[in-house]
Amino acid sequence: MENAESQAPMSSLGLDVTVPCEARYLPLLRQLTQRTVELIGYRESLGEEVVQTIDHAVLGAFEDEQVYTYVEIQLATTETCMRVRVRY
């Protein structure tokens, strides 16, 4: 990761992640979204807002694991916008 750390922020990125709807995966999703937002290059305060928004969006699925079987997060960025899609 050291080489990636010194590179310029990404201008275009697509990421699709699907995990079982089990509470043990929640920290993984948070770390993944947090690291992705950092790599994109958003300033820290905006990045934290994005991570918190995604956290809030997936928490509903993890509150009742009997109802949902998986959680899917899709992140897509361009130079001017970011699209986030959470499905469960």
C-alpha positions as CSV (number, residue, x, y, z in Angstrom):
1,M,0.0,0.0,0.0
2,E,3.0,2.4,0.4
3,N,3.0,3.1,-3.4
4,A,-0.7,3.8,-3.4
5,E,-0.3,6.2,-0.5
6,S,2.0,8.4,-2.5
7,Q,-0.1,8.5,-5.7
8,A,-2.5,11.3,-6.6
9,P,-6.2,10.9,-5.7
10,M,-8.3,8.8,-8.0
11,S,-10.6,10.5,-10.4
12,S,-12.6,7.5,-11.4
13,L,-13.3,4.4,-9.3
14,G,-15.9,1.6,-9.3
15,L,-16.3,-0.7,-6.4
16,D,-18.9,-3.4,-5.8
17,V,-18.9,-5.4,-2.5
18,T,-21.4,-8.0,-1.3
19,V,-21.2,-9.6,2.2
20,P,-23.5,-11.8,4.2
21,C,-25.8,-9.8,6.5
22,E,-23.9,-10.8,9.7
23,A,-22.8,-8.3,12.3
24,R,-19.2,-9.5,12.1
25,Y,-18.9,-7.9,8.6
26,L,-20.0,-4.4,9.7
27,P,-16.4,-3.4,10.7
28,L,-15.1,-4.7,7.4
29,L,-17.6,-2.6,5.4
30,R,-16.8,0.5,7.5
31,Q,-13.0,0.1,6.9
32,L,-13.5,-0.6,3.3
33,T,-15.6,2.5,2.7
34,Q,-13.3,4.6,4.8
35,R,-10.2,3.6,2.9
36,T,-12.0,4.0,-0.4
37,V,-13.0,7.5,0.4
38,E,-9.5,8.3,1.5
39,L,-8.1,7.0,-1.8
40,I,-10.6,9.0,-3.8
41,G,-9.1,12.1,-2.2
42,Y,-12.0,13.8,-0.5
43,R,-11.1,16.2,2.3
44,E,-11.2,14.6,5.7
45,S,-14.5,16.1,6.9
46,L,-16.4,15.2,3.7
47,G,-14.9,11.8,3.7
48,E,-16.1,11.1,7.2
49,E,-19.6,12.3,6.3
50,V,-19.7,9.8,3.4
51,V,-18.5,7.0,5.7
52,Q,-21.1,7.9,8.3
53,T,-23.9,8.0,5.7
54,I,-23.0,4.6,4.4
55,D,-22.8,3.2,7.9
56,H,-26.3,4.6,8.6
57,A,-27.6,3.1,5.4
58,V,-26.4,-0.4,6.2
59,L,-27.2,-0.5,9.9
60,G,-30.9,-1.3,9.2
61,A,-29.9,-4.6,7.6
62,F,-27.7,-5.6,10.5
63,E,-30.3,-4.7,13.1
64,D,-32.5,-7.6,12.0
65,E,-30.2,-10.3,10.5
66,Q,-33.2,-12.7,10.2
67,V,-34.8,-10.5,7.5
68,Y,-31.9,-9.8,5.1
69,T,-29.3,-12.3,3.7
70,Y,-26.7,-9.9,2.2
71,V,-25.6,-6.3,2.0
72,E,-24.3,-4.8,-1.2
73,I,-22.4,-1.5,-1.5
74,Q,-21.6,0.0,-4.9
75,L,-19.4,3.1,-5.1
76,A,-18.8,4.8,-8.4
77,T,-16.9,8.1,-8.9
78,T,-16.0,10.4,-11.6
79,E,-14.0,13.6,-11.5
80,T,-17.1,15.6,-10.4
81,C,-19.4,13.2,-8.4
82,M,-19.8,10.1,-6.4
83,R,-22.7,7.6,-6.5
84,V,-23.3,5.3,-3.6
85,R,-25.8,2.5,-3.7
86,V,-26.6,0.3,-0.8
87,R,-28.9,-2.7,-1.2
88,Y,-30.1,-5.4,1.2
